[in-house]
Structure formats: C-alpha cells, structure tokens
Amino acid sequence: MPSETLNQFLDENLKELKEQGLYNEINVVEGANGPRITIDGKELINLSSNNYLGLATDERLKEVAKDAVDSHGVGAGAVRTINGTLDVHVKLEEKISEFKGTEAAIAYQSGFNCNMAAISAVMDKNDAILSDELNHASIIDGCRLSKAKILRYNHSDMEDLHQKAKEAKESGQYNKIMVITDGVFSMDGDIAKLPEIVEIAKEFDLITYVDDAHGSGVLGKGAGTVKHFGLQNDIDFQMGTLSKAIGVVGGYVAGKQNLIDWLKVRSRPFLFSTSLSPADVTACTQAIDLLMESTELHDRMWENGDYLKKGLKELGFDIGDSETPITPCVIGEAKATQEFSKRLYEEGVYAKAIVFPTVPKGSGRVRNMPTAAHTKDMLDEALSIYEKVGKEMGLI
Ligand SMILES: *Cc1c(COP(=O)(O)O)cnc(C)c1O
C-alpha cells in the first residue's frame, strides 16, 4: 500500500510551490537542442542552452560518435576499475590533460558527479573547505558528502576569504584546508578572482579547486579560467564539464599525476558507476581537438555574446555586470520574471526564468546564453521581441 505519510508530504509541498509560483514546469524540446528549438510544435530562438560553441549538434562530432558505436558498441559494459576503461577513455583523458596543461586527468560521468566524487575523495571530517557562497549545487553537495567543515565566504570577497582562511589555519583544528570556487559564476557571468585566491592559498597553504564548468571553452582561448589567468601551475584541481562548451556529457578533473592516481582508486562514482559510453567520449575528444586547432567557434560565441549584450543594454534592460557571454536580464520579483519569460516564449524566444532559490529573492532574471551557433538574424529577431515585451510590461 502506498505510504499515506509520503502522499501527504508530496501533496502539501507541491501545492505550496505552485501557489508561490515556484513550481518549474518542464518543457520538452522536440528534436535537437540547437540555436532554434521546437517546443509543443512551436519554433523558438533558443537562449537557454549551455551549448556555448554549438558543438551539441556539430556534424564532426556526430560522425565520430557514430563510428564509435560501430567499433565499440553503445555501452562501456562495466565500471572503470573492472573493465570499463576502454582505449577511448584513456585517449580522452590524455586529450583533457593536454588541453588543460596538466600532467594527467580523470573523466567522470557528469560534472555534478565529478564534484561529488573528487571533493570527498580528498577531504574528510578533520578538514575544512572555504567555499564561495555562490558556488554551484554540485560543489555544495560534494563538500557536504566529504563531512569537512564548510566555511562559506561572501561572494568573491577576498578580504572575507583571507580572514576566514587565517582563522581556520590559526585554529590548528584542521588537517587540510581547501578553497573551492566556480571559475565563472553561472547566474551573473562574473569571473572568480583567481590570482588573489592563489595568493591567499599560498599564504595559508590551502588546496585550490576551481570548477570551470562555465569557463572552459569560453575563457583562456577555450582552455578555461585557470589558463586565462596563467595559473596552470598554481591550481590543484581544474574541474570541468564535458556537457557545456564541449557539447556532450561528462565531467573531469585535470591536475598532477599523484592527484589523478588517488582519484582513480578513491573516488566512488569512478569505482561504482559505469563509465561514459564510447560514443560520448569519442565525441568529447573530437570537440577538444577542434578547440585546440582553432578559436573560430570561441571567437564567434564572444562576438554573438557582445552583440546581444550591447543590444539589450541599448534597449534599457539591466544586464548586470557579466564578464562572459552569460547575459542575465534582471527583472526582480519571481512572478514578474516568470511573466516576462512567458511573454518572450509566446513571441518566439526561449529564455528561461531563474528565480529564488537559484538566485537571491528579488533578483529574478531571464538568463540568455548566446552561442556560436546563433546568427546575427536570430539575435536581431530576439532583440526585437525583447523590445516589444519589455515595453508592453513597462520594463524599459
Ligand atoms: C553545470 C555545472 C555543473 C554540472 O555539470 P554537469 O556536467 O551538467 O553535471 C557543475 N558545476 C557547475 C559550476 C556547473 O555550472
């Protein structure tokens, strides 16, 4: 018999979310997630994917993925440590370390799972982790799983980080102390102050961990935020995802050989969850090859990002202080934000509303993710729809 307690819990909480306008209705994309998408038979300009370079639908990636299915099958067949390490996995890891300028790399099934795996493989209950208050959910969960003491510092506030690092070090309570940050913060598009973080890390002997999910493919001519600042020798963990700019799926840590050796024997998703499929890893390797050969896609994405930002700003929207192509359009209250997003949708633009608890209360926004795959025509069309809806709602 179904649990009455569970039913009651679910019904009450779902009702409350819906009443507060916080219940997320999931849209189903009919077909590929390209610059234009179809939802409920309606064609929309897509400004909500993380497919920065358009690689999710790239013909060159599709080709190698199909070949990999023919040569290696559809599944890896086992976890990495039994016999799910195929030659294509090793090749991908070699490619990632070359791309990142590190001695070695380890691939996981996703970025989320990578953070859960890597943080808890190194940190434990006798340690402390200094974590930026705006870090991604997967970092927060990875930290919690480690049982280390979590010391949150104010967002990109280097004085606060310095103070908390000093206190943690001087307390003598912890065996190891780590500082962990997003490279690029996904809601505002701002870049972590890595040079200052590295200085503080040196002063207090901190382990450094950068989650570069939104920086890889975007900054440092594609190699990421750490490369952008020339800090490849100063960051212990260069973590990233293969699902955003790389366009496929998976996560990784790049770092020194001894770190990667340790993660291969101690990170639980690597040991207990089946490895990435051959098609996925082969497509990822191809994507990184393309990024290393040419900055064409990277350059086009930046051009499109700058173009969209300039257009929205000229229309009078509040686009925050993004330093990357991530372009928030801040509306404010959750309900108004959702209404704005809904009107954009009706007019032909897909830009998802992001509200509390993903962003602080009162700072609801629609977030735009321009990509290399957008054309100027698409962006112009999107801008004219923004203008129409913005005027109609009295926002500009
Ligand atoms: C998206 C994201 C992840 C998760 O990556 P997936 O590969 O999608 O699981 C981790 N960290 C940050 C900062 C992200 O933005």
The ligand as a Gaussian input file, in Angstrom:
#p B3LYP/6-31G(d) Opt

LIG

0 1
 C       26.591000      22.653000     -14.903000
 C       27.541000      22.708000     -13.773000
 C       27.993000      21.541000     -13.162000
 C       27.434000      20.198000     -13.510000
 O       27.903000      19.751000     -14.733000
 P       27.132000      18.585000     -15.493000
 O       28.161000      18.036000     -16.403000
 O       25.985000      19.193000     -16.194000
 O       26.713000      17.602000     -14.454000
 C       28.940000      21.644000     -12.167000
 N       29.415000      22.851000     -11.777000
 C       28.998000      23.991000     -12.344000
 C       29.562000      25.292000     -11.883000
 C       28.042000      23.958000     -13.355000
 O       27.620000      25.096000     -13.895000

